[in-house]
């Protein structure tokens, strides 16, 4: 291969690497070239930075002319082009071309792992009072009768309880719904309370509410729209705290591996209690409880329940926080090759049902982080 063509090929490989369409063999070739000298390593970074700048300002109308002009120069035997002019032209034209296709045509992106674009992961396991486990999901629809005349109806993405005639004196059995990584599910409790469970979440609850309180126990991330019953307050318990409500919409995160529990109030009023310490929340307030310490702040509460409507919303969120949420939803693992990248902050809105490759590409185009996918592991590097 002539030297000029070799340079063009390297530029093409760098462009393809940026948009994650590089084959395994091509990735090896690029790595060998990059590591062969300090000069090549420096040129690699300069080409990549130039490409990231240029791809943000594409001129689609001139795309065809640019490509034809570049082709003529590349293969004109008697003319020697400057190295950087060649690299710049190759990078810009190639990536503008691919970006143009992205914008104009629906491209079927490869599924990295977990949920693919446009596919909702409605799936869960329902554990009945007798220990029986029932798999529920997109394609399942069934009616289950349990003790005391309660019926359970599953409809693909939701499970609904109908308690019939309530009897507060009779003790009701408890059920548990478990949502795996990469899944979500909706639930309507016997009192009409609506519940959304995010990935890796669990809710334990009675098939109908008896006694003075309506109590449930949770892990993970769950959004509650509580039916109002002043004479029978609703209480959500985690391993560390209790949230007491009458009728309200709020979101809670209480994953077992996290030391912090957050409660975000959308409307109504809730009271968070840890031992003898309590805090009443007003709408658009969020309380974080960690090691017994309360941290209260003002937020746009609607942003924190966007996941129930198929959206991820992040406002100046750390990359570690973003990757943690993506990992649960797409059922992947992640590893920071450079730990300081954990504290890089981003603000973005993304569709929850997009392929993860699309989301990582959007983050990568900022030029602040790079992502390398190996099986179900995402490696974050700079």
N, C-alpha and C positions, 0 to 999 in steps of 0.2 A: 504494500500500500504506500503511495506517495505521501510525503510529509504533510502536504496540505490536506489531503484526504484523511490522514490520521488525526489531524487537529479537528477537522469537522466531526469525525466519529467520536472523539472525546467530548466535544461540546454536546453532541446528540445524547450521549450516555448521561451526562450531567443533567440535561433537561429532562430525560426520561426518569432519572432517579428522583428528581424533584416532585414529579407528579405520580410517582409510584407505579410506573409501568415497565420497570426494568426487570429483565429476566435474570435468573440465577447466574447464568454464564456471563451476561453483560455486567452484572454487579461485581463479579470476580475480576473481570478485565479492568473495570474502572478502579477497583481497589488496588490492583497491582500497579497501574499507572500512577495513581495518586501517591502511593507509598514509595515509589522508586527514587524520588528526590525531594528535597525541600522546595525546590522551584516548582515542581508539579503540585505539591501540597498547597503552596501559596496561590498558584494559578487556579486551582480547583475552587478555593474559597472566593477568589475575586470573580470568577465566572458565575458562581452561584449567587453572590450578592448582586451582581449586575442583572442577572436573570430575575431575581425576586423584585427588583425595582421596575424593570421593564414590563413584567407581566401584569403589573397593576395598572398600566396605562396602554392597553392594546389599541391599535388602529386597525380595526377589522376591514375597513374599506380598502386598505392598501396591502392586505395580506398576500393576495395572488401576485401582485407586481413585485413585492419584496422578494418572494420566494423565487420567481423566475429570474430576477436580477442576480440573486445570490447564486443560483445554479449555474448561470452563465459564467460568473466570475470563478466559481469553484473549479470548473472543469476546463477553463481556458488555459491551455498548456503553457503558453508563452508569457503569461502574466503572473507575477509573484505578489501575493497579497500580504499585507501586514498581519501578523499573528492575531493581534487583538481585534482587528477589524473582522477577521474571519470568525473568531470565536463569538463576538458580539452578534454578528449577523446570524450565525447558526443558532445560537441560543434563542434570540428573540423570535426568529421566524418559526422555529420548531415549536416553541411553547405557545406563541400566538396562535399557531395553527391548531394545536391541541385544545387550547382554551376556547378558540372559536367553535370547535366541534362540541365541546362541553356545553357552550351557551346555546347552540343552535339545534342540537340533536340530543334526544334522551339516550344516554349511554348506560348500558347494563354494567354496573360496577361489580367487581368481585366481592363476594361475601368474605370478610376477614374472619369473623366469628360472631356467634350470637344472632341477634335479630337482623334480618336483611331489610333493605329499604322497602317501605310500604307495608311491611308485615307486622302486625301487632302480636305481642307475645302473651296472649291471654291464656295462662295455664297456672294451675295450682293443685294442691292436694288437700282434700277435706277429710279431717279426722273426726269420726263420730264418737259419741259418748261410750260406745262399746268397744272402741279401739279400731273399728273397721276404717280402712283408708280408701277413699274414692278419688280417682284422678279426674279432674275437671279441666276443661279448656275449650278452645275454639269450636271443636266439632262435637262436643258432648252436650246433650240436653236430656235431662232426666228429672224424675220426681222421687223424692225419698221421704218416707214416713218415719218419724221417730217418736219416742215415748211422749205421752201427754197430748197426743193429737196434733202436734206440730208437723207441718210438711215443709220440705226443702225443695226448691225448684232451681235447677241450674239451666242457664240459657246461653251457653257459649262463653260469654265474657262476664257473666254476673251470676251470683248465687243469692237467692232470696228466701227469707224465712217467713212463714205464715203461722203464727201461734194459735190461730183460732180464738176460742174463748179463753182469755187469760185467767189464771188462778194463782194469785200471789202467795197463797198458803202452801201450794205444792212446790217442792224443790225441783228445779228444772235441770236437765243434764247439760253438760258443757261440750261444745264443739271447738275445734281448732282448724283454721285455714292457714296453709303454709304456701308462700309464693317463692319459687326458686330464683336463682340468678337468671337474668334475661327474661323474667316474666312479670306479669302484673295481673291484678284481678279486682273486681268490684263486688261489693257485698251489701245487701240490705238486711239489717237486723230486724228482729221481730217487732220492735217498737217503731220501725220506719226510719231509723238512723241509717244514713248512707255512708259507706266506707270504701275508700280506695287504697289498695295495698300496692306498694312499689316492690321492686326486686328485693329478694332476700328478706322478706318480712313475714311476720307471724302474728296472728290475732287469736286469742282464746276468749270465748264468750258463751253465755247461756243461750239455749235455743229459744227461750223466752225469759223475760225479766220478772223476777219475783222479789219480794222484800222492799225495803225502803230505798235502795240504791240500784242503779243500773251500772254494773261494773264489768269492765273488760280488761284484758291484759295484753300488752303488745311488745313486739321487738321489731326493729327495722324502721321503715318510713311509711307512715300511714296518714291519710287525710280523712277527717271526720266531719260530716255534716249532721249534727245531732238533732234529732226530733225533740221539740220542746215539751217537757213535762215537769212543771215546777214542783209537783208533789213527789217526784222521783228523780233526783239529780243523777246525771251521767258521770261516771268516774273512769278515767283511763289510767291504768297502773303500768309502770315499767319497773325494772329491778331497783331503781333508785328514787322514784318520785311518783306522785299522783297528781292528775289534773282533773279538777272538778268543774262541771259545766251544767247549764240548764238547757239552752238551745243555742248552738253556735257552729261556725265553720272554722276549723283550725287544722294545722299540719304539725305532726310530730316526727322527729328523728331520734331513734334510740337504738342504734345498732350495738350489739353486745361487745364488739371489738373497739368501739369508740368510748372514750371516757366522758364525752359531752352529750347531753340530751338537750335538744332544742324544741321549743314550742313556739309556733308562729300563729298569731290570731288574725283571721280575716274579718270576721264579724262576730258580734255578741260579746261575751265576757267569760273569761276562764280564770280559775285560781290554781296556781301551781304550788304544791306543798312538798317540802323535804323535811321530814321530822317536824319540828316546831316552827320552821321558817316557811313563810308563805309569800307569794307575790301575785297580785291581781293584774291581768293583762287587759289592755284596751286594743281595739282594732289597729292594725298596722304596727304592732309591737311584737318583738321576738325576744324570748328569754332563753339564754343558754345557761345550763346548770352543769358545773364540772367541779368535782371534789367538794361539793357543798357550797360552792361560790355561785352567786347569781349575777349574770351580766345581762342587762336589759338595754335594747336599742330600738330605734325607729326603723322600719323597713317598709317597702312596698309589698304587702303581704301576698297580693295576687301573684307576684313573681314566684313565690315558694310553692304554689299549688299548680303551676303551669304544667307540671308533669302529668297531672290528671287529664289534661287536654292535649297531650302529645307534644309538649314543648320542654326543652331544657332552656332555662334562663339563668345566665351568670352575669353578675355585676362585680367587676374587680375581684373575681374569685381566683384563688391560687390554682396553679396547674395541678397541684396534688389533689385539691378538692374536686376539680373537674374530672381528673382521671379516675378518682375513686367512684364517682357517680357513673361514669361511662363503663367502668369495669363491671359494676353490678348489673347494669342494664344489658350490655353486650356479652356478658359472661366471658370476659378476658382477664388476664393478669397484666400488670404493668411494672416496669422497672426503670428507675431513673439512673441512667449511666452517669449523669452529672447531678449530684444531689442539690446543687444550688438552683436548678431549674424548678424545683418544687415550689419556690416562692415567686416565680414569674406569675403576674396577674393578667387576667383577660376579662373582657366584657363581650358576651356574645349571646345570640339567640339562635337555637338550632332545632330542627325538627327531630323529635324523639325517635321517629321510625326511619330515619335515613340510615344508610349503611355507615358503619363506623369509619370506613375509608374516606368517605366524603367529609366527615367531621374532622378527622385528623388532617386532611388536606387543607381545610380552612384554617386550622391552627398553624400549620406549617407555613402557609403563605405569609404569615406575619414576619417570618424570618427569625423568630425568637426561639424556635425549637424544631427539632427534626424527629420523626417517628419511624422506627424500623419494626416491621411486623414479622414475627417468626411463630407460625402456628397460632396459638391462642395467647401469645405473649407480645405486648407492645413495649418496645424499648424506646425511652425518651432520651435523645441526645441533642447536642447543639452543633 
